[in-house]
Amino acid sequence: MMGGLLMTIFAMMAGGFLGAIITLLAVGFVLLMLMTKDKHGLSALQRLSTIIGWQRAKMAKHNIYRSGPLGRTAWGKFQLPGLAAASQLSEFQDSYGRPFALLFYPSTRHFTVVINAEPDGASLVDEEQIDVWVAHWGQWLASLGHEPGIVAASVTVESAPDTGIRLRREVNHNIQPGSPAIAQAMLAEVVQSYPEGSALVSARVALTFKGTDRNGKRRKEEDMGRELASRLPALTQSLNATGAGAARPVTAQELCEAVRIAYDPAAAVLIDEARGQGMAPELQWTDVGPAGAQAFWDKYRHDSAWSVTWQMSQAPRGEVFSSVLSQLVAPHADIDRKRVTLLYRPLDAATAARMVEADKRNASFRATTTNRPSARTMAEARAADRTAQEEARGAGLVNFGMIVTGTVMTAEQIPDMIAAIDNLGATARVLLRPAYGSQDSAFVAALPLGVVLQSHLSVPAGLREAL
C-alpha cells in the first residue's frame, strides 16, 4: 500500500495529474487482484500467474514428454520426466545388513531414503490401542524436528487392484500332492475367485535430508550412505510403535518397480508374473520412466493410464479423529489406482517457537480489534493459545499438506473418478483442489520419492505465502 502511494506521488511529479490517475488505477487493480480470493485461498493474481505459466509451457511444448530410443532425449533412455529427471539412485546397506535405496537430487542437494511399512489396520482393534498408535505417531513426527539435517517427510498410502498372482504362487508353493481332492478343489476355487474385486494396499514413508554438513560443505553419496546406514535402524524401529507394522528400508529394485508401475500400471501384471516364475525383473533407474507422457490443464496422460491429481487447500476444522482419512485412503471401485500422500516439513525448536508466538499475537490482535469478534476469530485465538502452550511444553511443530492422485486406464473413466474423489474429500472433511496447470509435477510429488516442492519454485516460498 505504501509503495503504491509513493508510485502515485512520483507519477504526479513526473507526468502530472493524468499520470497519477493512471498509476493509482493500476495500483488499485493489482491490490484488488491480491485481495480477491476464492474458496481455496488463492488470489486472482495467483490464478492469473498460473494460467500464464501454463500457456507459456504449452506453447514451448514443455508439457509433452517422449523418451526411449525414438524419443526426444539424446541419450535414448526412459528417464523420469519433470522434477525427478536429474535424480540418481544408489544402494547401500544399513547397520542390520539390510539394503536400502538412496535417491540424490543434484539441483537441491537432497538425499531421500524410503521405508516400507506394513500397517496393521484399525479393524478389530481396541480404541485404546488406536489412541496409543496415534500418540506414538505424533511423537514420531515431533522427533523429526530434532533429526539432524532432515528437510521433509512424506507418507504415501497406495491402493491398487490385486492381480492374484501372489496368492496363486503362495498356494501352489504350499500345496501337498497327497492332500485330499476336496481341499485342493477348494483352494483352486479361492485362487480363481478371491482376486476379483480385491485390492492391494501399501504404505511407504520417504525421508529427505539435506546434503550439506553443519559448515555448509557438500557431502557425497558415499558419506550420506554411511551416515544414514547407522541412523536407519532407529528410524524404522521407532515406526513400529505407530502401527506401521514391520518397517524396513525399500531396496533399489523395489523402488524401481514401484515407480515403473506408477507410470505404466499395465506393467504390474508382467512384474508379478515374472516374480511368480522366480525371475525378478532387473530394472535400472534409467528404465522406469514413461515412454510418453503429456500434461493437460486438469489431467495427465502417461503410458497406459490417465491420472488426475488434487492438492489439499484446507485441512479439517474442529476435532480430528483417527478415522478421518479412512474412506479417502480405502480402495474405491471407480478408481483403478489411488495414492494419498501426506507431506510434512518439520520445524526446528527455534523456528517453531517463533512461529507459534507470531500466530498467537496475530490471532489475539484480530480478536481484540473489534468490539464484537466473530466466533471463528475467537476459536482461532484459543487454538493459537493452546498451540503455543503445547509447544512450550515440548511439542513439535510440523507444516503439512496432502496430495491425492487417482489413476484410471481409460479416458472414459475420468468423470467417475473425479466424482468419487470429490465425495471422498467431503467425507474426510478436507477441501481438495485439482492441481491445474501442474498435473505432471503434482504426480511426481505424490510418489514416494521425497521431492520437496518448495525447493523447486521459481518464486520463493516465503514470498508466495506473503501474497
Steps between C-alpha positions, in 0.01 A plus 500: 500500500775745595692413182192573289459844661865580434464393137192724464687801643797443269266464200329829590835674523615356165183484289250721675150421615423260214807288572408486868146382415629227269754384761236503773264289288776251421598469866135462601450227240801306628383536861151385400646188338701431815200544729250300292530134603301189423391225741845339474676816623659581164499862388406607149863592436613147590242345270601736217869418544416128489311542172782705346761246610297212358450675164873572474587137576240378250628728224855375562366140505649439843187305588585223250757235587640227277783271607674184390689430177231680295448781748620857510780439748847462354603213728213270397401380848168493685595771745251638748340828390468831679624556852650151532686508168844567651457261794763232556446166674756301697480221758671451837463272802398615846639380833270196492628395159179601323543660155333838456454734205645851515369767265708808423369824344795707369302823452395522866774285656238284671527132590194280552452159657171309475361272772243233426227459763248223559211675681302280735172678429235607747256212451429299816740721696408657832467877518767508770750341262408745226554789742843362583589479129385858442699624799814324379447635148480853635813439703677363192410810297617724784832312515566582133566860602797376702641276226821655362471619142145389430311716251165329444309177541209345314263209553348338191208257527425334167211273414504293182317197363653170601608289203463175697837372380655517846213298647530236229874477552460461876232230468689302235815515710337364817252247361584136559457244221340242732244735654125427464343587167228711662763715672687551175175587321410753770841667476477508121162675526643750748788577265257562214234701685676686780703748287183630333426837656774472760759774546860529605579783745859609558653775710842663464676772697756721324753700701696779329828633638713791387834412348711748696662480840480757778769711335316509168742264328350272238496131574545215257265205457742265674518725805121532523461127444730418792329750730146390416603134531554556872182708545250288309462221760385748764262672256338174389478367856327815623238458226396160636326660797284720274304211350716491187582134556839356412665801337803436283697697240396476136762352270600656169324225304174543693508877448559454127204264477271736694583798279475294182152377596392852596573631149387182322242307707475235229852389594379384845371170361823434312714572806285275721511220244878527475531480878259205502735313270800584715643752253494843660541770234827690534394860446741791487412852612533618139232248391210585732376819331210511255554458128253781442322748724294812444374744759168674446343782696306267729630146430814304418551233236785254559563177310197272554298713745345838579544677833357802678669649806342714769663707773355582840415867538333476841553254783214361711365749751409426856581170668676247278453131580734219401255369238459829312697376197387137507260527205736719300786250514278192461467335155216623278324320217510800263874559545749246368795631700501768768781667692450720805823672600541702818786751479678614816760771553628478859615822663784532746429615856610860447291549185200328658510728806522809283212393276257405778563826683444698178175309434388563855562874471324524164198303620476709816524821297217392269283408798554831684471745209121484504241523774308201364747243363359206308488149642760382247739778606462406866551132420819581307630702794435215745659248262809718458531536877474121552759439227742741667450328837557153351813616319632649823455159664716333234260413219631522144366714217463358148370659182290250310314461173328227303499387137250252357557327165241288324593280204271327251576302187268679254396861449131404528554413868631846593158663578406214734839522670470877550154460653628228732796709621273800562273285716792342686648843571172606658497194726856585610397863571777634278473746213669363190594702193628352172861594429411710197788559262745282694357149483835346404687661792224410746506140375873474579450665840242235593749219438718378792808672357549776757462790255482827698279730295606817683856451375389502135289818499605785272347743752637460856263322736511789749386750237221270383371457855510877551289548187 
